[in-house]
């Protein structure tokens, strides 16, 4: 028998959609505070987050609207359907307070600047009491207790106190990252845990919230109403999970797989497997280009043009990374060699390492900023960072021993040459100067019709890679030529993966991504190896070639190229300083 659900059951169902966990409720309440123009927000949790207090200094709720504030679908943010697609506010649905009051004991106190007194309304599992005058400063305080007491099923699935508290803490961190002009204070059982004071410098706020000692770097982009800014870490400063990638769209924290992929692939060839960067993305675009109203908790968005969002993020971050701004953070002093005797480099096949007998005297050199700006333009800088290192010898036929004004540095000869070869291969692709091989008979590829169509649609991209394809049948393509660097046996799997990626992400990114894989593999197998003897001239030449490319600090697989010990560290190890 079909029947209408009772108001009590309907309220609990709605509450379950919006308030899955205490952290979700905290998020909704903070959004209301921000919509009210708050610049200071205090959050207190206790009793495994079943008791919650959120206090702000916002504009407050008038006495006449307090009762209405606890009703479902009661909001000041929208008036007509069209407003749903032009949203500038956060808590637009009018469900947070109603949902909270349905599954808890709630006290709402608020005061506007025009009122002489503050007013309070209380609710016990949706049963409201009369509004009363109380004492309170301008702003709003919400007190919640016995959360989920009338919903045993929801209560049973609460996690441990530490897990629930951490979830709330992450919510606070997200708002602190996206709203640097607002102060946030977070307490657990009346104990102050986190304070994020208002800070006009967004990058500084990001570094404080993420609790990083190493500096973050910033980039921005703006075009046709799309505005983007990102704070990002160097490839040397990494996390072990992707949880330190924070994505905000229209000021909302969201979970978006495509944008996360764009960020991770921007670091392609800079990170090792299992390493993730610290990134904060703040993306804002015209309201008619994005729908934020597709999920009850507003944790997801839908772009009118997903490919444009992907390309915008990927291009902005990759362009910033290719400038290697972390190199500009270091000061550098080189030492001029005082030749005590003619340098004699011994036979590297017989000894593990050798030295040229140099002593070093301090001198003035160009700054890293000057070197780097030349490297960014793909010009060979005179006296660049790597070539200014003084070559002492070779260790274990694997590492180039160098000295700078900062200390001792070992350079992995294979990793360094691998990066140089990789960059030169990529440059050859960009200039359409790739050596190819023609097949006597076309190599047949069996694909789905969608895959075949996707590949043929982008035939011109393949030709730029040195690959010619033709249709042999509805679901079969033939490869008539391919680059010499490609193994014929790898082509079927490569094309299948490329077709799937094209269908999901679009063509331009896919080809660059696959080309990077190909060039990285080829570079690895075509350069000097560990255990190979190098002359002094060969070592100097390799360092000079590294100066041609800003990302020479990492091999194409993300491994570091060098390890450095400062003079201070060496002196400490030798007991010369405490």
C-alpha positions in Angstrom: 0.0 0.0 0.0 1.4 3.4 -1.0 1.3 6.0 1.7 2.9 9.3 2.5 5.8 9.2 5.0 5.3 11.0 8.3 7.1 14.4 8.7 9.3 12.8 11.3 10.6 10.1 8.9 10.9 12.6 6.1 13.1 14.9 8.2 15.3 12.0 9.3 15.8 10.9 5.7 16.7 14.4 4.7 19.1 14.7 7.6 20.7 11.4 6.6 21.5 12.8 3.1 23.0 16.1 4.4 24.5 15.0 7.7 26.2 11.7 7.0 28.8 12.4 9.7 29.4 15.2 12.3 32.0 16.7 10.0 29.4 17.2 7.3 27.2 19.1 9.7 30.2 21.3 10.7 30.8 22.0 7.1 27.2 23.1 6.5 27.2 25.3 9.5 30.5 27.0 8.6 29.1 27.7 5.1 26.2 29.5 6.7 28.6 31.6 8.8 30.6 32.6 5.7 27.4 33.5 3.9 26.6 35.7 6.8 29.9 37.6 6.2 31.7 36.2 9.3 35.4 37.0 9.6 35.9 35.0 12.9 34.5 31.4 13.3 34.9 29.2 16.4 34.2 25.5 16.3 34.1 23.3 19.4 33.4 19.5 19.4 33.0 17.0 22.3 31.6 13.6 23.1 32.8 11.9 19.9 31.6 14.9 17.9 28.0 14.4 19.1 28.2 17.8 20.8 29.0 20.7 18.4 29.3 24.4 18.8 29.8 26.9 15.9 30.0 30.6 16.8 30.6 33.4 14.3 30.6 37.2 14.1 28.4 37.4 11.0 25.4 39.5 10.3 23.1 37.4 12.4 19.4 36.2 12.0 16.6 38.6 12.9 14.2 37.5 15.7 11.3 37.2 13.3 13.2 34.6 11.2 14.6 32.3 13.9 11.8 29.9 13.8 11.7 29.8 10.0 15.5 29.1 9.9 14.8 25.6 11.3 12.3 24.7 8.6 13.3 22.7 5.5 13.8 24.5 2.2 13.8 27.9 4.1 16.6 30.0 2.7 17.5 33.6 1.9 19.9 32.6 -0.9 17.5 31.7 -3.7 14.1 32.8 -4.8 13.5 31.2 -8.2 14.7 28.2 -10.2 17.2 30.3 -12.3 19.0 31.2 -9.1 20.2 27.6 -8.7 22.4 28.1 -11.8 23.8 31.5 -10.7 24.9 30.6 -7.1 27.4 32.8 -5.2 26.5 31.5 -1.8 27.3 28.2 0.0 24.3 27.2 2.2 21.7 27.8 -0.5 19.4 24.8 0.1 18.1 25.7 3.5 18.6 22.2 4.8 21.5 22.3 7.3 19.6 23.7 10.3 16.5 21.7 9.6 18.5 18.5 9.2 20.4 19.2 12.4 17.3 19.9 14.4 15.7 16.7 13.2 18.5 14.5 14.7 19.7 16.4 17.8 18.9 18.8 20.6 19.6 22.3 19.1 20.0 25.8 20.5 20.2 28.7 18.0 21.2 32.1 19.4 21.6 35.2 17.1 21.8 38.9 17.2 21.9 41.5 14.3 23.4 44.9 14.6 20.0 46.6 14.5 18.6 44.6 17.4 19.1 45.7 21.0 19.0 42.1 22.2 20.0 38.6 21.0 17.3 35.9 20.7 17.3 32.2 21.1 15.3 29.3 19.8 15.6 25.7 21.0 14.6 22.5 19.3 14.5 18.9 20.6 14.5 16.4 17.7 12.3 18.8 15.5 10.1 20.0 18.4 10.6 23.7 18.7 10.2 26.0 21.7 9.2 29.6 21.8 11.8 32.3 20.9 13.4 34.0 24.0 15.6 37.1 24.6 19.1 36.2 25.7 22.6 37.8 25.9 24.9 37.5 22.9 27.2 39.6 20.8 26.4 40.4 17.2 26.6 37.1 15.2 25.3 33.6 15.6 26.0 30.6 17.9 24.7 27.2 17.3 24.8 24.5 20.1 24.1 20.9 19.2 24.0 17.9 21.6 22.9 14.3 21.5 23.5 14.2 17.7 21.9 11.1 16.1 20.3 10.0 19.5 17.0 9.3 17.7 18.7 7.6 14.8 20.4 4.5 16.3 21.4 3.2 12.8 23.4 6.3 12.1 24.8 6.5 15.6 26.1 2.9 15.3 28.3 3.8 12.4 30.1 6.7 14.0 33.8 6.0 14.0 36.3 6.4 16.8 36.5 9.8 18.5 40.0 10.4 17.0 38.6 9.6 13.5 35.6 11.8 13.8 37.7 14.6 15.3 40.2 14.3 12.4 37.4 14.6 9.9 36.2 17.8 11.5 39.8 19.1 11.6 40.1 18.5 7.9 36.9 20.4 7.3 38.4 23.4 9.2 41.6 23.1 7.2 39.7 23.2 4.0 37.9 26.4 4.9 41.1 27.9 6.2 42.7 27.2 2.8 39.9 28.6 0.7 39.1 31.6 3.0 42.3 33.2 4.1 40.5 36.4 5.2 38.6 34.6 7.9 40.0 33.5 11.3 39.2 29.9 12.4 39.6 28.5 15.9 39.1 24.8 16.5 38.6 23.2 20.0 38.3 19.5 21.0 36.7 19.1 24.5 37.4 22.8 25.2 41.1 22.3 24.3 42.4 24.6 21.6 43.7 22.4 18.7 44.1 24.8 15.8 44.2 28.5 15.2 44.3 30.0 11.7 44.5 33.7 11.9 43.3 35.8 9.0 46.1 36.3 6.5 45.9 38.3 3.3 48.8 36.3 1.8 47.1 33.2 0.5 50.3 31.2 -0.1 51.5 31.9 3.4 48.1 30.7 4.8 48.4 27.5 2.7 51.8 26.8 4.0 50.7 27.2 7.6 47.5 25.1 7.2 49.5 22.3 5.5 52.1 22.6 8.3 55.0 22.7 5.8 58.5 23.9 6.6 59.6 23.9 3.0 58.2 26.8 0.9 55.3 26.5 -1.5 55.2 28.2 -4.9 52.3 30.0 -6.5 50.9 30.4 -10.1 47.8 32.0 -11.5 45.8 32.1 -14.7 42.9 34.1 -16.0 41.0 33.9 -19.3 37.4 34.6 -20.4 36.0 34.6 -16.8 38.1 31.6 -15.7 40.3 32.4 -12.8 42.8 30.0 -11.3 45.4 30.1 -8.6 47.5 27.3 -7.2 50.0 26.9 -4.4 52.2 23.9 -5.0 55.3 22.1 -3.6 58.5 21.3 -5.3 59.0 17.6 -6.4 61.4 17.3 -3.4 58.7 18.1 -0.9 56.2 15.2 -1.2 53.4 13.4 0.7 52.7 9.7 0.8 49.1 10.0 -0.2 47.0 12.2 -2.4 45.2 13.7 0.6 47.3 16.8 0.4 45.8 17.7 -2.9 43.1 20.2 -2.1 40.6 21.2 -4.8 38.3 24.2 -4.5 35.7 25.3 -7.2 33.8 28.5 -6.5 35.3 28.4 -3.1 33.9 25.0 -2.3 36.0 22.0 -1.5 35.2 19.3 -4.0 36.2 15.8 -5.0 37.0 15.7 -8.7 38.9 12.9 -10.2 39.6 14.6 -13.5 41.1 17.7 -11.8 43.2 15.6 -9.5 44.5 13.7 -12.5 45.4 17.0 -14.2 47.4 17.9 -11.1 49.2 14.6 -10.8 50.0 14.5 -14.5 51.5 18.0 -14.3 54.1 16.4 -12.1 54.7 13.6 -14.6 58.4 12.7 -14.8 59.1 14.6 -11.6 57.8 12.2 -8.9 58.6 8.6 -8.1 55.8 6.0 -7.7 54.0 6.5 -4.4 54.9 10.2 -4.1 52.3 12.9 -4.2 52.7 16.7 -4.2 51.2 19.3 -1.9 48.8 21.4 -4.0 46.0 23.8 -3.3 43.8 24.6 -6.3 41.4 27.5 -6.3 39.3 27.6 -9.5 36.6 30.1 -10.1 34.6 30.4 -13.3 31.3 31.9 -14.6 28.3 30.5 -12.7 26.7 29.3 -15.9 29.7 27.1 -16.6 29.5 24.9 -13.5 26.7 23.2 -11.6 27.3 22.9 -7.8 23.9 21.4 -7.1 24.4 17.8 -8.0 25.1 16.2 -4.6 23.3 16.6 -1.2 26.6 17.4 0.5 27.8 19.7 -2.3 31.1 17.7 -2.5 30.9 17.4 -6.3 30.5 19.7 -9.2 29.7 19.3 -12.9 31.4 21.4 -15.5 29.7 22.5 -18.7 33.1 21.9 -20.4 35.1 19.3 -18.4 37.9 19.2 -21.0 38.5 23.0 -20.6 38.7 22.6 -16.8 41.2 19.8 -17.2 43.3 21.6 -19.7 43.3 24.9 -17.8 44.5 23.3 -14.6 47.1 21.0 -16.3 48.5 23.8 -18.5 48.8 26.3 -15.7 50.5 23.9 -13.2 52.8 22.2 -15.8 54.0 25.6 -17.1 54.8 26.7 -13.6 56.7 23.5 -12.8 58.7 23.7 -15.9 60.2 27.0 -14.6 61.6 25.0 -11.6 60.9 27.9 -9.2 62.4 25.9 -6.3 65.8 26.5 -7.8 65.3 30.3 -7.4 64.9 29.9 -3.6 68.5 28.9 -3.1 71.4 31.3 -2.9 74.6 30.0 -4.5 78.2 30.9 -4.3 80.9 29.2 -6.4 84.5 28.9 -5.7 87.3 29.8 -8.2 89.9 27.1 -8.5 93.5 27.9 -7.4 95.5 25.5 -9.4 98.2 24.0 -7.1 99.3 21.6 -9.8 98.1 20.4 -13.1 94.9 18.3 -12.6 95.6 14.6 -13.1 92.5 12.4 -13.6 93.4 8.8 -13.0 92.1 5.8 -15.0 88.5 5.3 -13.8 88.5 1.7 -14.8 91.1 1.0 -12.0 90.0 3.2 -9.1 86.7 4.1 -7.5 87.2 7.9 -7.5 89.7 10.6 -8.3 90.4 14.2 -7.6 92.0 17.0 -9.6 93.9 18.4 -6.6 91.9 21.7 -6.5 91.6 24.2 -3.7 88.8 26.7 -3.9 88.6 30.4 -3.4 85.3 32.4 -3.0 84.3 34.6 -5.9 81.2 36.4 -7.1 79.0 34.7 -9.7 75.7 35.3 -11.5 72.6 34.5 -9.3 70.5 31.4 -9.8 67.7 33.8 -10.9 69.7 35.0 -13.8 70.8 31.4 -14.7 67.2 30.1 -14.4 65.6 32.8 -16.6 68.0 31.8 -19.4 67.2 28.1 -18.9 63.5 28.7 -19.0 63.9 30.2 -22.5 65.7 27.0 -23.5 69.0 28.9 -24.0 72.3 27.5 -22.8 73.2 29.9 -19.9 76.8 31.0 -19.5 78.1 29.7 -16.2 74.9 28.0 -15.3 74.1 26.3 -12.0 75.2 22.8 -12.9 78.2 23.8 -15.0 79.4 26.1 -12.2 79.9 23.0 -9.9 83.5 22.1 -9.6 84.1 18.5 -10.8 86.4 16.7 -8.3 86.1 13.2 -9.7 83.9 10.1 -10.1 82.8 7.8 -7.3 82.2 4.1 -7.9 82.0 4.7 -11.6 78.4 6.0 -10.9 78.4 9.4 -9.2 80.1 12.6 -10.3 81.7 14.2 -7.2 81.4 18.0 -7.3 81.8 21.0 -4.9 80.0 24.3 -4.7 80.1 27.2 -2.4 77.5 25.4 -0.3 79.2 22.1 0.2 79.7 18.7 -1.4 77.3 17.3 -4.1 77.1 13.9 -5.8 75.4 13.8 -9.2 74.0 10.5 -10.5 75.4 10.3 -14.0 72.8 7.9 -15.3 69.8 9.9 -13.9 71.3 13.2 -15.1 72.0 12.0 -18.6 68.6 10.4 -18.7 66.9 13.7 -18.1 69.0 15.4 -20.8 68.2 12.7 -23.3 64.5 12.8 -22.4 64.3 16.5 -22.9 66.0 16.3 -26.2 63.6 13.6 -27.4 60.6 15.8 -26.4 62.2 18.7 -28.2 62.5 16.5 -31.4 58.8 15.7 -31.2 57.8 19.3 -30.8 59.9 20.2 -33.9 58.5 17.1 -35.8 62.0 15.7 -36.2 61.5 12.1 -35.2 63.1 9.2 -37.1 60.6 6.6 -38.2 60.4 3.1 -39.7 58.0 1.9 -42.4 56.4 -1.5 -42.1 56.4 -3.8 -45.1 52.9 -4.9 -44.2 50.5 -2.8 -42.0 50.4 -3.9 -38.3 46.7 -4.8 -37.7 45.1 -3.6 -34.5 41.8 -5.1 -33.4 39.8 -2.6 -31.4 36.2 -1.7 -30.6 34.4 0.6 -33.0 34.5 3.5 -30.5 38.2 3.0 -30.0 38.9 2.9 -33.7 36.8 6.0 -34.4 38.6 7.9 -31.6 42.0 7.1 -33.0 41.1 7.9 -36.6 39.6 11.2 -35.6 43.0 12.3 -34.3 45.1 10.9 -37.1 47.0 14.2 -37.4 48.3 13.8 -33.8 49.7 10.4 -34.7 51.4 11.7 -37.8 53.2 14.3 -35.7 54.5 11.4 -33.5 55.8 9.7 -36.7 52.9 7.2 -36.7 50.7 6.6 -39.8 47.4 4.7 -39.4 44.7 3.6 -41.8 41.4 1.8 -41.7 41.5 -1.9 -42.5 37.9 -2.6 -41.4 35.1 -1.3 -39.0 37.0 -2.4 -35.9 40.5 -2.8 -37.3 43.2 -0.2 -37.9 46.6 -0.7 -39.6 49.8 0.9 -38.5 52.1 1.6 -41.6 54.9 3.4 -39.8 56.1 4.2 -36.3 59.1 5.9 -34.6 62.3 3.8 -34.4 62.2 4.1 -30.6 58.9 2.1 -30.4 59.0 -1.7 -30.2 56.5 -3.2 -32.6 55.3 -5.6 -29.9 54.3 -2.7 -27.6 52.0 -1.0 -30.2 48.7 -2.9 -29.7 48.6 -2.2 -26.0 49.8 1.4 -26.5 47.0 2.1 -29.0 44.3 0.5 -26.9 45.3 2.6 -23.9 45.4 5.7 -25.9 42.0 5.1 -27.4 40.5 4.7 -23.9 42.2 7.8 -22.6 41.1 9.8 -25.6 37.5 8.8 -25.0 37.8 9.9 -21.3 40.1 12.9 -21.3 40.4 14.3 -24.9 43.2 14.0 -27.3 45.9 16.7 -26.7 46.6 15.6 -23.1 46.6 11.9 -24.0 49.2 12.2 -26.7 51.5 14.3 -24.5 51.1 11.8 -21.7 51.9 8.7 -23.9 54.8 10.5 -25.6 56.3 11.2 -22.2 56.1 7.5 -21.3 57.7 6.5 -24.6 60.5 9.1 -24.4 61.3 8.3 -20.8 61.7 4.6 -21.5 63.8 5.3 -24.5 66.0 7.8 -22.7 66.6 5.2 -19.9 68.0 2.7 -22.3 70.1 5.0 -24.4 72.3 6.9 -22.0 75.4 6.3 -19.9 74.9 3.7 -17.2 76.0 3.2 -13.7 79.5 1.7 -13.7 80.6 3.5 -16.8 83.8 5.4 -16.6 83.7 9.1 -17.6 86.5 11.4 -18.3 86.8 14.9 -16.7 85.6 16.5 -19.9 82.7 14.1 -20.2 81.5 14.9 -16.7 81.8 18.7 -17.3 80.0 18.3 -20.6 77.1 16.5 -18.9 76.8 19.2 -16.3 76.7 21.9 -19.0 74.0 20.0 -20.9 71.9 19.9 -17.7 71.9 23.7 -17.6 69.8 23.6 -20.8 66.8 22.2 -19.0 65.1 23.6 -15.9 64.0 20.2 -14.6 67.4 18.6 -14.5 67.1 18.1 -10.8 65.1 14.9 -11.5 65.2 12.0 -13.9 62.1 11.4 -16.1 61.0 8.8 -13.5 61.1 11.3 -10.7 64.3 10.1 -9.0 66.6 12.9 -7.6 69.6 13.6 -9.7 71.8 14.8 -6.9 72.5 14.6 -3.2 74.1 17.5 -1.3 75.9 17.9 2.0 76.4 21.4 3.2 79.6 22.4 4.8 77.7 23.0 8.1 76.5 19.3 8.0 80.0 18.1 7.2 81.5 20.1 10.0 78.9 18.8 12.5 79.7 15.2 11.4 83.4 15.8 12.0 82.7 17.4 15.4 83.8 20.9 14.3 80.6 22.4 15.6 77.8 21.5 18.0 
